[in-house]
Amino acid sequence: MRTIRLSGKNIPSQISELIDKALETIIDQWYQSVSEYYITTEKKAENPEIFGPEELKRFHDEAGHRIKFSKADLDFTYGLSLINDDEGLALDVSVNNKVPNYNYSELDRRLVAHYQANQEKPVEGFAKLKKTRNCDVFDLSDIKVEEREGKADIVRLTFFVSEKYLKDLVTEPANFMELVQQYCVAPLRRIYAEVYRIKRKSA
């Protein structure tokens, strides 16, 4: 089944704002769920005796929504943003990686295998979409690695959102956030960490 893309020019601003808010909330919830393990702005404000640099940060701005980890040899940033242009409405899920000699080929192989195994599965959490497949809602159009000398490399997944199901998604914000989290964000987060651990073991 071909995913129907909706030109960004035709997206009601209210729908775009609802989706962007969902992405912001995903990052905030992620930040709150792991903040106890890191030095954060909040901890430094509460305890002036904490002099170390911040190890966990979050950002919300025109570039999207990001969570940055910087502790010991960990140095990476995950990002979520909404692309709204003539090609359609898309979710951009990324990780900025500064870990040297990271195995991008293995990351790509595992991501491709994951989505090949899961794209045909039914969407979960929406009563109206019981017979709808993940790939009908989110069209994974690209897995791209941007290797940048002197800067963090970027691994980027782009998911176009189907026009057909857009209103059904945003009318259930909690379920929409969970779907984005589980289908678009969690696989990159998990597989990136798996490949990172392989590198550490072989070092």
C-alpha positions as MATLAB code, in Angstrom:
seq = 'MRTIRLSGKNIPSQISELIDKALETIIDQWYQSVSEYYITTEKKAENPEIFGPEELKRFHDEAGHRIKFSKADLDFTYGLSLINDDEGLALDVSVNNKVPNYNYSELDRRLVAHYQANQEKPVEGFAKLKKTRNCDVFDLSDIKVEEREGKADIVRLTFFVSEKYLKDLVTEPANFMELVQQYCVAPLRRIYAEVYRIKRKSA';
ca = [
       0.000    0.000    0.000;
       1.408    3.400   -0.935;
       1.648    5.947    1.853;
      -0.251    9.119    0.942;
       1.850   12.163    1.733;
       0.293   15.487    2.618;
       2.046   18.588    1.373;
       3.341   20.639    4.266;
       1.588   23.691    2.877;
      -1.765   21.992    3.489;
      -1.120   20.945    7.092;
      -3.309   22.897    9.535;
      -1.074   24.720   12.003;
      -2.991   23.187   14.896;
      -2.028   19.660   13.784;
       1.615   20.632   13.333;
       1.636   22.167   16.805;
       0.098   19.045   18.351;
       2.722   16.805   16.747;
       5.560   19.119   17.740;
       4.261   19.199   21.317;
       4.235   15.398   21.365;
       7.899   15.338   20.281;
       8.774   17.882   22.981;
       7.035   15.779   25.620;
       8.880   12.625   24.531;
      12.222   14.353   25.109;
      11.085   15.794   28.460;
       9.873   12.408   29.705;
      13.113   10.774   28.569;
      15.136   13.453   30.375;
      13.159   13.010   33.585;
      13.440    9.217   33.462;
      17.258    9.206   33.415;
      18.187   12.488   35.161;
      18.886   10.816   38.512;
      21.993    9.212   37.006;
      23.563   12.438   35.698;
      24.645   15.912   36.788;
      21.963   18.301   35.507;
      21.174   22.006   35.619;
      18.521   21.341   38.236;
      20.908   19.429   40.518;
      23.560   22.147   40.289;
      20.971   24.795   41.167;
      19.826   22.810   44.202;
      23.347   21.934   45.380;
      26.061   24.575   44.896;
      28.688   22.001   45.940;
      28.288   20.186   42.635;
      31.073   21.643   40.500;
      31.260   19.121   37.691;
      29.988   19.939   34.197;
      26.439   19.071   33.247;
      26.212   15.501   31.954;
      22.630   15.619   30.728;
      20.931   18.486   28.917;
      17.737   19.065   26.931;
      16.977   21.636   24.270;
      13.749   22.878   22.702;
      14.135   25.420   19.906;
      13.510   26.036   16.217;
      15.850   23.146   15.336;
      13.619   20.699   17.208;
      13.899   18.827   20.498;
      17.119   17.221   21.746;
      18.591   15.370   24.704;
      22.369   15.416   25.129;
      24.426   12.880   27.093;
      27.999   13.777   28.045;
      29.489   11.546   30.737;
      32.852    9.741   30.720;
      33.220    8.348   27.187;
      29.542    8.919   26.386;
      29.098   11.853   24.022;
      25.967   11.873   21.882;
      22.721   13.747   21.328;
      19.340   12.372   20.262;
      16.997   14.665   18.362;
      13.358   14.788   17.288;
      12.023   17.333   14.846;
       9.067   17.919   12.573;
       9.738   18.486    8.875;
       6.915   20.381    7.215;
       7.642   21.195    3.572;
       6.467   20.569    0.012;
       7.430   16.877    0.176;
       5.072   16.284    3.064;
       4.984   16.016    6.826;
       7.802   13.958    8.307;
       9.403   13.089   11.619;
      13.173   13.373   11.768;
      14.784   11.115   14.382;
      18.517   11.522   14.819;
      21.549   10.832   16.956;
      24.667   13.009   16.873;
      27.634   10.778   17.572;
      31.121   11.823   18.690;
      32.278    8.302   19.631;
      35.323    7.632   17.407;
      35.433    4.638   15.040;
      31.749    3.892   15.514;
      30.552    0.973   13.355;
      27.951    2.670   11.152;
      27.705   -0.295    8.793;
      26.551   -2.521   11.638;
      24.157    0.161   12.867;
      22.609    0.442    9.399;
      22.382   -3.342    9.019;
      20.563   -3.736   12.316;
      18.185   -0.835   11.687;
      17.241   -2.169    8.254;
      16.675   -5.643    9.697;
      14.520   -4.248   12.493;
      12.222   -2.291   10.209;
      11.958   -5.095    7.682;
      10.751   -7.318   10.525;
       8.342   -4.785   12.047;
       6.965   -2.552    9.304;
       4.188   -4.977    8.363;
       2.990   -5.432   11.947;
      -0.280   -3.773   12.989;
      -0.267   -0.411   14.718;
      -0.828   -0.718   18.459;
      -2.814    1.536   20.765;
      -5.431    2.895   18.355;
      -8.849    1.245   18.183;
      -9.540    2.899   14.810;
      -6.279    1.599   13.319;
      -6.462   -2.068   14.288;
      -6.020   -3.283   10.692;
      -3.421   -0.655    9.817;
       0.263   -1.520    9.476;
       3.113    0.510   10.911;
       4.406    1.240    7.416;
       0.985    2.582    6.395;
       1.286    5.287    9.038;
       5.041    5.925    9.043;
       6.899    5.606    5.754;
      10.599    5.206    6.586;
      11.997    6.955    3.559;
      15.654    7.208    4.541;
      18.344    5.976    6.923;
      21.261    8.319    6.464;
      24.673    8.689    8.082;
      26.343   12.078    7.717;
      30.028   11.689    8.620;
      31.481   15.148    9.324;
      35.173   15.705    9.914;
      35.796   17.778   13.016;
      32.125   17.648   14.032;
      29.689   15.124   15.408;
      28.438   12.608   12.857;
      24.667   12.437   12.406;
      22.556    9.311   11.984;
      19.160   10.372   10.661;
      15.912    8.452   10.146;
      13.114   10.182    8.249;
       9.519    8.969    8.584;
       6.814   10.517    6.402;
       3.418   10.567    8.102;
       0.407    9.402    6.101;
      -2.307   11.970    5.419;
      -4.933    9.251    5.732;
      -4.297    8.635    9.433;
      -3.087   12.032   10.586;
      -6.244   13.175   12.374;
      -6.718    9.791   14.055;
      -3.185   10.047   15.435;
      -3.323   13.551   16.889;
      -6.735   13.105   18.521;
      -5.098   10.586   20.880;
      -1.911   12.381   22.013;
      -0.821    9.805   24.589;
      -1.159    6.921   22.157;
       0.523    8.931   19.419;
       3.515    9.660   21.654;
       3.787    5.995   22.558;
       3.640    4.977   18.901;
       6.353    7.462   17.925;
       8.431    6.367   20.887;
       8.163    2.657   20.183;
       8.328    2.630   16.377;
      10.479    5.655   15.518;
      12.655    6.458   18.543;
      13.244    3.322   20.629;
      14.772    1.210   17.815;
      17.456    3.810   17.055;
      18.105    4.325   20.762;
      18.427    0.575   21.432;
      20.443   -0.350   18.345;
      22.794    2.604   18.682;
      23.561    1.455   22.252;
      24.006   -2.170   21.161;
      26.574   -1.261   18.522;
      28.298    1.079   20.965;
      28.645   -1.758   23.511;
      30.141   -4.034   20.840;
      32.779   -1.389   20.188;
      33.616   -1.133   23.914;
      34.000   -4.895   24.263;
      36.356   -5.086   21.316;
      38.459   -2.131   22.494;
];
